[in-house]
Amino acid sequence: MLSNSCRYGIRAVIYLASQQSGEFKTGIKQISNDLDLPTPFLAKILQQLAKHKILSSSKGPHGGFSLLKDPRNITLLDIVNTIDGYDTFTTCVMYKGTCEGVRMEKKVCPLHEEYEKTRRELIRLFSNKTVYEIVKKVNSSEFISI
C-alpha cells in the first residue's frame, strides 16, 4: 500500500524523534547507516519532509536533520501525505484513476466495497497515530530497531 519512499520516511522520522534532544542534528550518513537505508534515496525523502516543514535541514560539518515539529503534532498521515500524497487513499485498486472517477465512468470495481472499509480504517489510524506515540511504544517494548 505505501511506497518504499513513504515507509523509509516514516522510519526516518521515528528514528529522528527517538534521537531528538534540543538543537542536535543527525547527519544523513548516520541515519542511513543506523536504518540500513540507501543514503542518496533517503536524502531525497528527508529533503521532501524538510520542504513540507516536518523536518529541519542544515548543511555543513555540523549539519543534518532534526524534527521541526513536536512529535506529538506529527501524524503518520502527515508523512504519508507529504511523500505519497493523499491519492494513496483515493486511487482505485483495479482501474486507473480515483474511485470517484471510476464510478463516474460507470465501471464496477470488484474490490471497492471491501477496500473502502480498509481505506477508511487506515485513514483513521494514520490520522490518530502520532510519531510520539510510536516512539513511546518502540522505547517501552522489545522492539530492537525500526
C-alpha positions in Angstrom: 0.0 0.0 0.0 2.7 2.5 1.0 5.7 3.1 -1.3 9.2 2.3 -0.1 9.8 6.0 0.0 7.0 6.5 2.4 8.0 3.6 4.6 11.6 4.9 4.7 10.3 8.4 5.5 8.2 7.1 8.4 11.1 5.1 9.8 13.5 8.1 9.5 11.0 10.5 11.3 10.5 8.0 14.1 14.3 7.5 14.3 14.9 11.2 14.5 12.2 11.6 17.1 13.9 9.0 19.2 17.2 10.7 18.9 15.8 14.2 19.5 17.5 16.4 22.1 17.4 20.2 21.7 19.1 21.6 18.6 21.0 18.4 17.8 21.1 17.4 14.1 21.7 13.9 12.9 23.7 13.5 9.7 22.3 11.7 6.7 25.1 9.1 6.8 24.3 8.3 10.4 20.6 7.9 9.7 21.2 5.8 6.6 23.7 3.5 8.4 21.5 3.1 11.5 18.4 2.3 9.5 20.3 0.4 6.8 18.8 2.5 4.0 20.4 3.8 0.8 21.9 7.3 1.5 21.0 9.1 -1.8 17.4 7.8 -1.8 16.9 8.7 1.9 18.4 12.1 1.4 15.7 12.9 -1.2 13.0 11.7 1.1 14.3 13.8 4.0 14.6 16.9 1.9 11.0 16.4 0.8 10.0 16.2 4.5 12.0 19.3 5.2 10.4 21.2 2.4 7.0 20.4 3.9 8.1 21.7 7.3 8.2 18.3 9.1 12.0 18.2 9.4 14.6 20.8 9.7 17.7 20.5 7.5 21.1 22.2 7.6 24.2 21.8 5.6 27.8 21.7 6.7 30.1 19.8 9.0 27.6 20.1 11.9 24.5 19.8 9.6 21.9 17.2 9.3 18.3 16.6 10.1 16.0 17.1 13.1 12.3 17.4 13.7 10.9 20.8 13.0 7.7 20.0 14.8 6.9 18.4 18.1 6.5 14.6 17.5 3.1 14.9 19.3 2.0 17.0 16.4 3.2 14.8 13.6 0.8 12.1 12.5 1.5 9.2 10.2 -1.0 10.8 7.8 1.2 14.0 7.6 4.2 11.8 6.5 2.1 9.8 4.0 0.5 12.9 2.5 3.9 14.5 2.1 5.6 11.6 0.4 2.9 9.5 -1.3 0.1 12.1 -1.4 -3.5 11.6 -0.4 -4.0 9.8 -3.7 -2.9 6.7 -1.7 -6.3 6.7 -0.2 -8.4 7.7 -3.2 -7.0 5.7 -6.1 -8.9 2.6 -7.3 -7.2 -0.7 -6.8 -8.3 -2.2 -10.1 -8.7 0.8 -12.5 -6.7 3.9 -13.4 -7.9 6.9 -11.6 -9.7 7.7 -8.4 -12.6 5.6 -7.1 -14.9 8.5 -7.7 -13.7 8.8 -11.3 -14.1 5.1 -11.9 -17.7 5.3 -10.5 -18.5 8.3 -12.8 -17.3 6.2 -15.8 -19.8 3.6 -14.6 -17.1 0.9 -14.1 -17.6 -1.5 -11.3 -14.5 -2.3 -9.2 -15.0 -5.8 -7.7 -12.9 -4.8 -4.6 -14.3 -1.3 -4.0 -16.8 -2.0 -1.1 -14.3 -4.2 0.9 -11.3 -2.0 0.2 -13.3 1.2 1.1 -13.7 -0.1 4.6 -10.0 -0.8 4.9 -9.1 2.5 3.4 -11.3 4.4 5.9 -9.7 2.4 8.8 -6.2 3.3 7.5 -7.1 7.0 7.2 -8.4 6.9 10.8 -5.3 5.0 12.1 -2.8 7.3 10.3 -4.7 10.4 11.3 -4.8 9.4 15.0 -1.3 7.9 15.4 1.4 10.4 16.2 5.2 9.9 15.9 5.4 10.5 19.7 3.1 7.5 20.4 5.1 5.3 18.1 8.4 6.3 19.7 7.0 5.7 23.2 5.8 2.2 22.1 9.2 1.4 20.5 11.1 2.6 23.5 8.9 0.7 26.0 8.9 -2.7 24.3 11.1 -5.4 22.9 11.5 -3.6 19.6 15.2 -3.6 18.7 15.2 -1.3 15.7 12.8 0.4 13.4 
